[in-house]
């Protein structure tokens, strides 16, 4: 597990950087090579390779291409995916993403950068409607800062852009019954959900009270997946005053499997829509 943006002297290890470095380390290991081999290919020190694989430094495109050549990776999709990760990481370090225009987004800037790069997000929410599915009035009731509201709305563009994000959400029934911002605001939020689920890239299931205790009842989480073959999933959990990450490996797999179990125990998409509609009429 890693917290967001650990530091080492003046260096910063970002989630994107660590994911990119982890992918390159995996490719190096698969090729049967060690860090000195990579260092020789780049005319660099093994210390630099260690920093690159640890996500401590931004990576240049020529270095990535050279390492891919050394590791025998010639698939344009794989190489292109690594180059895109590097580009996003460089932008994240320079705060050049659209999110830099919204100071109200605060500490989750790094998560938003990953969200923009992801192709699929699986989200399990206990207390609130998932952020990507929140109506403006609902967002404002949670945080009246207009910059925060505008940033949340900007994030939702990933659901309708040219390559829309696939969103699979499971929401605990309690989140839909908790009246945020008053009855009218909550009614609009529930109706907003009924509209959003009509999009083919959005699937929303409700875990009813009757389903009983489930794995993952202690913490909401998001599992982000990416396009490139073999890419590591990233798990994000926002907890009071901190953020926690799992980047690939067994831990990320555990959360992915946990989501699948919760989703299997939830209502079907049709049953979920019927419940959401019914709750909206009660307000």
C-alpha positions in Angstrom: 0.0 0.0 0.0 1.2 3.5 -0.7 0.0 6.9 0.3 -0.3 9.6 -2.3 2.9 11.3 -3.4 5.7 10.0 -1.1 8.8 12.1 -1.2 12.5 11.4 -1.3 14.6 14.6 -0.9 13.4 16.9 -3.6 11.9 14.1 -5.7 8.2 13.0 -5.7 6.9 9.6 -6.6 3.6 9.9 -8.2 1.0 7.1 -8.8 1.3 7.5 -12.5 5.1 7.4 -12.3 5.1 4.3 -10.1 2.7 2.6 -12.4 4.8 3.4 -15.4 8.0 2.3 -13.6 6.3 -0.9 -12.4 5.3 -1.7 -16.0 8.9 -1.2 -17.2 10.2 -3.3 -14.4 7.8 -6.1 -15.2 8.9 -6.0 -18.9 12.6 -6.0 -17.8 12.1 -8.9 -15.5 10.2 -10.8 -18.2 13.1 -10.3 -20.6 15.5 -11.8 -18.0 17.4 -8.5 -17.6 18.7 -6.6 -14.6 19.0 -2.9 -13.9 22.6 -2.7 -15.1 21.5 -3.9 -18.5 18.9 -1.1 -18.7 21.5 1.4 -17.4 23.9 0.5 -20.2 21.2 0.9 -22.9 20.5 4.4 -21.7 24.2 5.3 -20.9 22.9 6.0 -17.4 23.6 4.8 -13.8 21.7 2.0 -12.1 20.6 4.6 -9.6 18.7 6.4 -12.4 17.1 3.2 -13.5 16.0 2.5 -9.9 14.5 6.0 -9.7 12.7 5.5 -13.0 11.2 2.2 -11.9 10.2 3.6 -8.6 8.4 6.5 -10.2 10.7 9.1 -8.6 11.5 11.0 -11.9 9.6 11.9 -15.0 10.6 9.7 -18.0 11.6 10.9 -21.5 10.0 9.3 -24.5 13.4 8.3 -26.1 14.3 6.5 -22.9 11.1 4.5 -22.9 11.5 3.6 -26.6 15.1 2.5 -25.9 14.0 0.3 -23.0 11.2 -1.2 -25.0 13.7 -2.1 -27.7 16.0 -3.7 -25.2 13.2 -5.7 -23.6 11.9 -6.9 -27.0 8.6 -5.0 -26.8 7.6 -4.0 -30.3 3.8 -3.9 -30.0 2.8 -0.3 -30.9 -0.2 -0.5 -28.5 2.0 -1.4 -25.6 4.7 1.1 -26.4 2.1 3.8 -27.1 0.4 3.1 -23.8 3.7 3.5 -21.9 4.4 6.8 -23.8 0.9 8.0 -22.9 1.5 7.2 -19.2 4.7 9.1 -19.3 3.1 12.1 -20.9 0.3 12.1 -18.3 2.8 11.8 -15.5 4.9 14.7 -16.8 1.7 16.8 -17.1 0.7 15.8 -13.6 4.0 16.8 -12.2 3.7 20.2 -13.9 0.1 20.5 -12.9 -0.9 21.2 -16.5 -4.1 19.0 -16.5 -7.5 20.7 -16.7 -7.9 20.0 -13.0 -5.2 22.6 -12.2 -7.8 25.2 -13.1 -9.9 24.2 -10.1 -8.2 24.8 -6.7 -11.2 23.4 -5.0 -10.3 19.9 -6.2 -7.6 19.8 -3.5 -5.7 16.7 -2.6 -7.4 14.4 -5.2 -5.6 15.9 -8.1 -3.5 12.8 -8.6 -6.6 10.6 -8.5 -8.2 12.8 -11.2 -5.2 12.4 -13.4 -5.5 8.6 -13.1 -9.2 8.8 -13.8 -8.5 10.7 -17.0 -6.2 7.9 -18.1 -8.4 5.0 -17.1 -10.7 3.1 -19.4 -12.8 1.4 -16.7 -13.6 2.2 -13.1 -15.3 -0.1 -10.7 -16.6 1.8 -7.7 -18.1 0.6 -4.4 -19.8 3.3 -2.4 -21.3 3.0 1.1 -22.4 6.5 2.1 -22.7 8.6 -1.0 -23.6 8.5 -4.6 -20.4 8.0 -6.7 -18.8 11.3 -7.6 -19.1 10.7 -11.4 -22.9 10.3 -11.0 -23.6 13.2 -8.7 -26.0 15.9 -9.7 -24.8 19.5 -9.3 -27.3 20.2 -6.4 -26.1 17.1 -4.6 -22.4 18.0 -5.0 -23.2 21.6 -3.7 -24.9 20.1 -0.7 -21.8 18.1 0.1 -19.4 21.0 -0.5 -20.7 24.5 -1.3 -17.3 25.6 -2.8 -18.2 26.4 -6.4 -14.7 25.5 -7.6 -15.2 22.1 -6.1 -18.7 21.8 -7.8 -17.3 22.9 -11.2 -14.4 20.4 -10.9 -16.8 17.6 -10.1 -18.8 18.4 -13.2 -15.7 18.6 -15.3 -14.7 15.1 -14.2 -18.0 13.8 -15.4 -17.1 14.6 -19.0 -15.1 11.4 -19.0 -18.4 9.6 -19.2 -19.5 11.3 -22.5 -16.2 12.1 -24.4 -15.1 10.5 -27.6 -13.7 7.5 -25.8 -16.0 7.3 -22.8 -15.0 5.8 -19.5 -16.8 2.6 -18.6 -18.3 2.9 -15.1 -19.5 0.0 -13.0 -20.9 1.2 -9.7 -22.4 -0.6 -6.8 -24.1 1.6 -4.2 -25.2 0.6 -0.8 -28.9 1.2 -0.2 -28.1 3.5 2.7 -26.4 6.0 0.4 -29.7 6.3 -1.6 -31.8 6.7 1.5 -29.6 9.3 3.2 -31.2 12.6 2.4 -28.4 14.9 1.3 -29.3 18.6 1.0 -33.0 18.1 1.7 -35.8 16.1 0.0 -35.9 18.0 -3.2 -32.1 17.8 -3.8 -32.1 14.1 -3.1 -35.1 13.5 -5.4 -33.2 15.3 -8.2 -30.2 13.2 -7.5 -32.1 10.0 -7.7 -33.8 11.1 -10.9 -30.4 12.0 -12.3 -29.2 8.5 -11.6 -32.2 7.1 -13.6 -31.1 9.2 -16.6 -27.4 8.3 -16.3 -27.9 4.6 -16.3 -29.4 4.8 -19.8 -25.9 5.4 -21.1 -24.4 2.1 -22.4 -21.1 2.7 -20.6 -22.7 3.1 -17.2 -23.9 0.2 -15.0 -25.3 1.0 -11.6 -26.3 -1.7 -9.1 -27.8 -1.3 -5.6 -26.7 -3.5 -2.7 -29.9 -3.7 -0.6 -30.0 -4.0 3.1 -31.5 -7.5 2.7 -28.2 -8.7 1.1 -26.6 -8.7 4.6 -22.9 -8.2 5.5 -20.5 -8.2 2.6 -16.8 -8.1 2.1 -15.7 -4.4 1.8 -18.3 -3.1 4.2 -15.6 -1.2 6.1 -14.5 1.1 3.3 -15.6 2.5 -0.1 -13.0 2.0 -2.9 -12.4 2.5 -6.6 -10.6 0.1 -8.9 -9.1 1.8 -12.0 -8.2 -0.2 -15.0 -6.2 0.9 -18.1 -6.1 0.0 -21.8 -2.6 -1.3 -22.2 -2.2 -5.1 -22.1 -1.0 -6.4 -18.7 -1.4 -3.0 -17.1 -1.7 -2.9 -13.3 -5.0 -2.0 -11.8 -4.9 0.8 -9.3 -7.1 0.8 -6.2 -7.9 4.2 -4.5 -9.5 4.7 -1.1 -10.2 8.1 0.3 -10.2 8.1 4.1 -10.3 11.0 6.5 -7.3 13.2 6.2 -5.5 10.8 3.9 -5.6 8.7 0.7 -4.5 5.1 0.3 -3.4 3.3 -2.9 -2.8 -0.2 -4.0 -0.9 -0.4 -7.3 -1.2 -3.7 -9.0 -0.1 -7.0 -7.5 -2.0 -9.2 -5.1 -3.6 -6.4 -3.1 -5.2 -4.8 -6.1 -6.4 -8.2 -7.2 -8.1 -8.7 -3.8 -10.1 -5.5 -4.2 -11.0 -6.3 -7.8 -12.4 -9.7 -6.6 -14.1 -8.0 -3.7 -16.0 -5.7 -6.1 -17.1 -8.6 -8.2 -18.5 -10.4 -5.2 -20.4 -7.3 -4.0 -21.7 -6.8 -7.5 -22.9 -10.4 -7.7 -24.8 -10.0 -4.5 -26.4 -6.7 -5.6 -29.7 -6.2 -7.3 -29.8 -6.6 -11.1 -29.6 -3.4 -13.2 -33.3 -3.5 -13.8 -34.1 -4.1 -10.1 -31.7 -1.4 -9.1 -33.4 1.1 -11.4 -36.8 0.2 -10.1 -35.6 0.7 -6.5 -34.0 4.1 -7.3 -37.2 5.2 -9.1 -39.3 4.1 -6.1 -37.1 6.0 -3.6 -37.3 9.1 -5.7 -41.2 9.0 -5.6 -41.1 8.7 -1.8 -39.4 12.1 -1.4 
